[in-house]
């Protein structure tokens, strides 16, 4: 992924830092326990999680939500199965397709590779946030205007990766857009029109106009 | 049934090629559109009507259906490729925490036919507890020796070191024609197994209420799978009182989702036993290995031509690499070049112990067009004639003749073509070789009326001005919904966005499966018919109000009225207020295609590609592509272009990346995921353009022809030809991966 801008905390969550954390945790004993301990360490005494379910609080699209998860539950499953936020899709479940992309503290992540417990304390943003309160984000409008979809199953993930690209680069070049979307795949073949939708949004277009 | 008919004269054709032709139109059908029809909505750039639902993440696909208390289901599958099931114990699994149901899908003594053959299915409160339970299922087999390579089948032909068939051609007079011709050529071509790789995996949600069954399924055939499941459940002793099926949004299919599959039956049985709704969606490995594929192929072609490039003979023998049963492995060569020449063709499917094929976008065509079009470029090279000239000489289709010329001009064919194949273009870094190629597309897709049970469509106009158009058929991303809105809007003088469209629920009138490029051409005439009938009903009501004749009432720009009437035109909303509490409701009928010959019995297309080869790494980069394509009278232009562009991208994928790799020892797919099964990604994308041509075929009231398959036929062949032009040697085996390019370059130097 792209370099975070200077005002972003450097330890922002990423696939790499997750993997790094997980490997350390495995040595320590169980990955989930260590991860959960890290997440709640600010409360002073370490807690033990698992086996079985635990109620945790996640902040999703600005709202605090209580969900029951196991230590092994992914953020994707928590969003889809417990909060009915089904915009993030389960396509490969292995971090290879980008269909489950959401933002955690402003960074795009594969929610299928992120444990729900590791998202405690973070700001989670899903695709649904772009059409809240009757307003439609210009990027979503431009996806429609450019017909940047066919079956539509990869589209929410594409929207979230495109949003990150725009937020981090402002006016990305075509090459930068292709680079930033490289973690997302589409089977119907809608890439070209996705690039156009991102470019139109960067130019300030609202969609609909001709 | 005989319908009274009327003879109507239509202008059919395109551009300068317009002919008057009399067609036999069934009485009661909407008056047919032709080349002179003027449209306000049809053919425009209207947005996809469900675009916002999809891009906002709010569209609910089968995978997204959730119910309180819903359980999840998983299928346990065989881990061996061939043998017999001796033991299947599930009692331990059934007792695991969170497990609600286990159903057997195979009985002891049954054959195991491939890795992934289903054994049983388990339902539980979440996927994690089910995975724990799966480990408690015990299966034992008597294994038999397996084979997962079609060319290791005992009946497979023998190949030499270069991959060419060495068996002599069977005796036939065509051999003499080829031997005595002014020019001739021979080659063996090969393609690998491609998986459909729909992003939404196969699966369903089943909910029983008493004996009534409601299903949400990711399917291309709402009515077909409903019937299939009802019959299968009956056989299992669980005959449902009613079955209703939803597929409002479908995350891709490409031909793999015509059947309910074992997963469809399993989820209904699990939900029955668990007395709770169950969701069962396959995982990515199952999707790659258990839901069909485009089979591999081996094609040997020999043909002859005159010195001027006219083809005189075409002789082929081909083999399809199918799964555990024969069928579906054929190849289709570009028939439009060889319609008049002496021909022979033989084909055989070669079985191996894998998942069998299913239809995949233009089944059998991309393979045969790759082999056939590359062969023609090789033959053209031998004769010393430009590939475009060669096509123009042998392609009798007037539409494609126009497309070849238009495309060549637009693409800059002569400039893009490498005059010295294998040498760098002037000014290029000598590390890179560039070249250009072209190939043709063809398909039928004239649509059908549904046989004994003609397709239907409902149109409703409500007193509050809302308009509904409804079909039980499915839109798998092709754009049926948008076409429905545009056709209805055209009849009623409204904008496409003003129409509410409902598809994918079996409560609505039946329609075809999304296959063979038949959905839109089958349904467009009936959608228009329903709207045309509704318009007449509204015209009657408005005429009474205005004091004019119904046939004087016009519908345009959101206004309804009559110039001759004393009262002013009504707004759409005011006109609809006259309707009263019951909406106007009409049911369109799909009449059979008109008798007599259509202008073109199908569609035409051609594509051009320019590639750059890195001679150090062997990597092929597609630099740009162009497609020219018709689909009868174009309805939704923007969506039609999307479909063609998508087919070109899939074509790059098939030409350069995709292949199923099997582990010979275990019989298991080695790359059954998206990490190792490479499909074209954002970084691979070249600039692409698509030009849609409108052709009035005069075969139905809308002259619409299907578009799904044809553009996927040309793309891989055009790319293979461009690679040949760049490096000067053909790579006759798809995908054209770097290793094969380097091998070809080395062979050329040697």
Interface residues (C-beta under 8 A of the other chain):
Chain A: X70 X72 X73 X77 X80 X81 X84 X85 X86 X87 X88 X89 X90 X91 X92 X93 X94 X96 X97 X99 X126 X127 X128 X130 X131 X136 X140 X143 X144 X145 X147 X148 X149 X150 X151 X152 X153 X154 X155 X156 X159 X177 X178 X179 X181 X182 X184 X185 X186 X187 X188 X189 X190 X191 X192 X193 X194 X195 X208 X210
Chain B: X45 X47 X48 X50 X51 X52 X53 X54 X55 X56 X57 X58 X59 X60 X61 X63 X64 X66 X126 X127 X128 X197 X198 X199 X200 X201 X249 X250 X251 X252 X253 X254 X281 X283 X284 X476 X477 X478 X479 X638 X639 X641 X642 X643 X645 X646 X647 X648 X649 X650 X673 X674 X675 X679 X680 X681 X682 X683 X685 X687 X688
